[in-house]
């Protein structure tokens, strides 16, 4: 489902996407310069902390592309229902959630019991962050993001007038040696036009692909 869109897109939105795909805690989102790639050269760096801005190493794509697969029948039957400002979704039953305020506004962060990385920040878990409504309230254009080296595409989401998924396998922001599936999903409600952003880090490989495939179709704005 694709609406006609103007080519004049917000620099803040795209910069926020870069920060989000390479960010750590939702309350202290900081870009990882090594993963910003050539896209940073075309953007205002005002949205990034000066200490995180570096010359891009080249115009390599941001990670390896991840395509959305078909959901598994019954996979979410035992998952817990979540709700953030009127937007419903499901997450695995053993994940825990808490209210947070991130770079895209207030929302809920859900974490797996499994630890992804342990470092000076402590134990970091696989996570999904939900921000609704997304503070920028503008949908990204996949064509523009793909020109910048991201992997973005329109997907169909029940109850949405438009939905854009950006997903890639890359190194964890806190430890590049740990492979992750980084994703962001922007969903515009067909009822209210409000934009919700889902983002997070999932384990690389079959486990993360399973979580992404079965999490995305459960969203009902």
ZAZANU-765439 format. One line per 4 residues: for each residue x, y negated, z of C-alpha. Coordinates in steps of 0.5 Angstrom, whole numbers, plus 500, padded with zeros to 3 digits. Layout:
BEGIN
X:Y:Z  ...
***
This chain:
BEGIN
500:500:500  504:494:498  501:487:498  503:481:493
509:478:497  513:471:496  520:472:495  522:466:500
523:471:506  525:468:513  533:469:514  531:469:522
527:476:520  533:479:516  538:477:521  534:480:527
534:486:523  541:487:523  541:485:530  536:491:531
539:496:527  546:495:531  543:493:538  544:496:544
539:495:550  533:491:548  534:486:554  541:485:551
541:486:544  548:485:541  550:486:534  556:491:532
560:487:527  563:494:524  556:496:522  553:489:519
556:490:512  556:485:507  549:483:509  552:478:514
556:474:509  549:472:506  546:470:512  546:464:517
550:467:524  546:462:528  542:468:531  548:472:533
553:471:539  559:468:536  563:473:539  560:478:535
561:475:528  566:478:524  568:478:517  565:484:513
569:489:511  566:490:504  559:491:501  558:498:503
551:501:505  549:501:512  550:508:514  547:514:510
540:514:507  534:517:511  528:519:508  521:520:511
519:527:511  512:530:512  509:531:519  509:538:522
502:540:524  501:540:531  507:537:533  504:531:537
499:535:540  503:535:547  506:528:546  503:523:551
499:517:548  502:510:549  499:503:548  503:496:547
498:490:546  493:494:543  497:498:538  497:506:539
502:511:538  505:517:541  512:519:544  514:526:546
511:528:553  518:528:557  520:521:555  519:515:560
517:508:558  518:501:561  516:494:560  522:490:557
523:484:553  527:484:547  530:480:541  523:481:538
519:479:544  516:483:550  514:490:549  515:497:551
522:501:551  521:509:551  527:513:553  529:521:552
531:525:558  537:527:554  543:522:554  546:520:548
552:516:550  555:515:557  560:509:557  561:502:561
554:501:560  552:507:564  548:513:561  544:511:554
539:515:552  535:516:545  530:511:545  524:508:541
522:500:543  515:498:541  514:490:540  507:488:539
506:483:536  513:482:533  515:475:535  517:473:527
510:476:525  513:476:518  514:483:514  520:484:511
521:486:503  524:492:502  527:490:495  531:484:499
534:489:504  536:494:499  540:489:496  543:487:502
545:495:503  540:497:508  535:503:506  528:500:506
521:503:503  514:502:504  510:507:507  503:509:508
500:508:515  493:509:517  490:502:520  496:498:516
495:493:511  503:494:510  508:498:513  516:498:512
521:503:514  528:502:515  532:508:517  539:510:516
544:515:519  550:512:522  554:511:529  551:509:535
552:502:537  556:504:543  560:509:541  561:510:533
563:517:534  556:519:536  552:520:530  545:517:530
539:516:526  537:508:527  530:506:524  526:500:524
518:500:522  514:494:521  507:495:521  502:490:519
495:491:522  489:491:517  484:488:522  488:483:526
494:482:521  499:482:527  506:485:526  508:490:530
516:493:530  518:500:532  526:501:533  531:505:536
536:510:536  534:518:535  539:524:534  542:525:528
540:531:524  534:536:524  532:533:531  532:526:530
529:527:523  523:531:527  522:526:531  522:520:526
517:525:521  512:526:527  513:519:530  511:515:525
505:518:522  502:517:529  501:510:529  494:507:529
494:499:529
***
